[in-house]
Amino acid sequence: MTKLSQQKFPIIAFDADDTLWRNEDIFVSAQGEFIELLSQYHDEQYIRSHLGDVQIRNLKHFGYGIKGFTLSMIETAIELTEGRVTGHQVHSIIELARRMLEAPIELLPSIKSVLEQLQADHKLMIITKGDLLDQESKVARSGLAPFFDIIEVASDKTPEAYEKILSKHKISRKEFLMVGNSLKSDVLPLFDIGATAIHVPYHTTWAHEEVSEQTLIEYPQLVTLESIALLPKWLSQHS
């Protein structure tokens, strides 16, 4: 009997952004620069709110990630300036997006040591959402690719999307564990299909990913670990 077959969760998947490496901080910083760019037209709160509304509106068209965010910034600039945004300002937004795409990958604490501990006894996956080219680039630049057997980039993380991925790789949901920072994307959809997931919070969460306390009442099986460094111990207690 192999070690893999002895594990309760022989297959463990990780979210990427804000689970393996920092990501939301880059968006927060970029949003601050964008607000400054339009500060002559509106106050900070109005710009921030309008940009958020445009992002949500555009998700079904442009998806998640920096490129969709960039298009939403440009659209917001056009709307909030009533078409007076200059070519120079649009170019500044594009340059801002380029810097976001080229930002160094900063791994979160304990990630590498945890992956090293788990790799011998578990099959490891990345399941992330966003722009395919951007996510593949981040995985490659992170230096973490050798730890993972499977890397999946989805357009969204719905119960149906997870079921499709598990079916594609012939993975039983009873043997599968998902680990991520977003309750909405990385945890609750797994509960909805009868699988297991662990929440490892990040210090900041995009408003679109927030979940109400009332919703959480419906999921008493929720497990939250304050640090991913606690994952190996949790697994040893639930093997």
N, C-alpha and C positions, 0 to 999 in steps of 0.2 A: 504493500500500500504506500503510495507516494505521500509526501507532506501535503501536496496540493489537495489530494482527495480527503485528507484528514481534517481539513479546515471547514468550519461552518460556512465561512464566506471565502471560498477559494478565488473568487474574482472580485476585485475592488476597483471601482472607478473613481476618479477625482475630477472635479471641475478644475478649470485652469485659472481664469482671471479671479484674483482676490482669494484663491484657495492655494494655488501653487506659487503665484507671484503677484506683486502689487499691480493694480490696473485702475481702479476707480479714482485713485489719487491723481492720475494723469488727466482724467476727464474733469475732475474738480478744478485742477489748475488751469486747464484750457478754457473752461467755462468762465473762470475769473478774468482771463485775458480777453475773451470775447465780450464780456460785460463792459470792461474798460474801453474797448473799441467803440462801443455804442453808447457810452455814458453821456455824450452830448445830446442824445435824442430822448432817453428815458432814464428813470431811476433803476437802481440795481434789481430790486425785487420784481419789477414789472418785466424787465428783460429776462431774468431767470425763469419766471413763471411762464412767459410766452415761449421761450426756447423749450422748456419741458413739454408744453402742450404740443408744439410742432414735432418734437421727437416722437411722442406717443402716436401722433397722427401718421407719422411716416414709417413706423415700424413695419407695417404690412407691405409697404412699397420698397423700402431700402434695407430692412432688417436691422440687426444689431451690429455694433462695431463703429470704428472711427470714420469710415467712409460715409455711412449713413448719418452719423453725427455731424460730419462736415456739411453735407447737403442741407441738413436741418439748420445749421448755423447760418448758411448762406440765405436760405429761405426766410429765416427769422430776421436777418439784417435787411432784406428787401422789404419785408412787411413793416417792420418797425420804423424804417426811414421813409416809408411811402415811396419807395423806388429811388430815393436819393443817395443810396449807398454808392460809394465811388469804386472804380476799378481797383484803386490802390487798397481800399479796405477789403474788397473781396480777395485780392491777392494776399493780404495779411492773414485772412482766414485759411486760405489754402496752405500758406507757409506754416501756420499753427498746426494744421492737420499733419503736415509732413513731419514736423518735430514730434508729434504724438506717435506716429508710426515708427519713428527711428529711436524712440526713447529706450534707454537701456532696460533690460529685464532685471528686476530686483526680486530675487526669490524671498519668500517669507521665511521666518525663523523655523528651523528644525525640519524643513521640507526634505532636504537631501538625506539627512540621517534617517528619517522615517521611511522614505522610499527604499533606502539600503536595507533596513530591517525587514521590510515586507516583501521585497523582491524574491527572496529565496523560497518563500512559502505560499506566495499568492501570484496570480496572474493579474497584472495591473493595466488599467485603461485610463485614458483621458476622454471625457465626454464634455465638450465645450460648445458654446454657441457663438455666432458672430460671422465675420467675413472670413472665408476659407483661406485666402492668401495671407491675411494678417495673422490669423491664428496659427497657421503652419509656420510662419516666420518666427512667431514668439516661441513656439515649441522648440524649433531648431536653435534659436539664440539662447534659450534658457539652459541648454546643456542637459536637460532632463530626458530627452527622447530615448536614450538607451534603457531607461527604467521601465518603459511602457511597451506592452505587447500589442496594444490596439489604441489608435487615436481616431476619434470620431468628432467631426465638426458639424453641428446641426444648425439649421436656420432658427430653430426655437426648441425649447425643452418642455414639451407637453407630455402627458402620459402616453399619447399615441406615438410620439417621437421615440420615447424610451422603449416602448414595446417593439417598435420597428428595429431598433439597434440590437436589443436582446435577441430577437428572432433571427436577425441577419447573422449573428455570431453564435447562434444555438446555445444561448446562455439561459439557464433556469433562474427565474427571479428569486427563488428561495436560496440560491447560492451566491447571490449578487448583493454587493454593498456599494452605495454611492456616498461620496463624501464631498461636501461643498459649503460655500458660505451663504448661498441664497436659498432661503426657505421656499420661495416661489418657484425657482427653477431647478434646484438641486435636491430638494427634500420632499416636499409635498406631492409632486407628481409620482414619485416612487411609491409613496404610501398608497396612492390612488390605484396602483396596479399590483399591490400586494407584495412589493419588494421592501428592502430595508435601506435606510439612509441616515446619515449623521450630519448634523449641522455644526459647522465650525465658523462662528461669526467673524466678520471683518469689521474694522472700526467705523467704516462708513458704508452706506447702502444707497444705491440709486433709488429714488422714490418709487419708480415703476416696479421695483423688486420687493417692496415692503409688503408685509402681510399683517392683517389686523389681529388683535388678541382674540377676538371672537372666532376668527377662522381657526386659530391654533387650538381652541378648545375641542375642535372636531378631531384632533390628532393626538390622543394621549400617548401614543408610542414615540413621540418626538424625543430624541436624545441630542443634547447639545454638549459639545466639548469646547472648553475655552481656548484650547490650543491643539493644533494637530499633533503636537508631541505626545499627547495623551492617547492617541489612536492605538498604538501597539498594545498598551496596557488594557484598553477596552476590549480589543480583540482577544487577548489572552483570557479575559474574564467571561467571554461569550463564545468560546470555541467548543 
